[in-house]
Amino acid sequence: MALRIKSGLKRKRQNEKRRVRNMDIKSDLKTQLKKFDAALESSDPAQTAQALKETESKIKKASSKGVLNKKTASRKVSRLAKRASQASK
């Protein structure tokens, strides 16, 4: 039914566009989290701090775009900061 109605066709186009955008943002976020983990393993405080800053930025960006819930993003950032802090000790 939706494939014959103009508004249904438009809704399908919009959903597909949003799905692709969300997948890209999630993929970038996962890649950045892996980079953070690698920086954490390197035991270099400066590199870890830089990776934390970049990862936090990506998480907040995903939250603002509606890909992640605001509270989920906050929880992730908090846990990453905690891990970075423990690694520097």
Residue pairs with C-beta under 8 A, 6 or more apart in sequence:
1 8
2 8
2 9
2 11
2 12
3 9
3 12
21 65
22 65
22 67
25 61
25 62
25 65
25 67
26 62
26 67
28 58
29 58
29 59
29 62
29 67
29 68
32 54
32 55
32 58
33 55
35 51
35 54
35 55
36 48
36 51
36 52
36 54
36 55
36 80
38 51
39 47
39 48
39 50
39 51
39 52
40 48
40 51
40 83
40 84
40 87
42 48
43 87
45 88
48 84
48 87
48 88
49 84
52 80
52 81
52 84
55 80
56 77
56 80
56 81
59 68
59 73
59 76
59 77
59 80
60 73
60 77
62 68
62 73
63 69
63 70
63 72
63 73
63 74
68 76
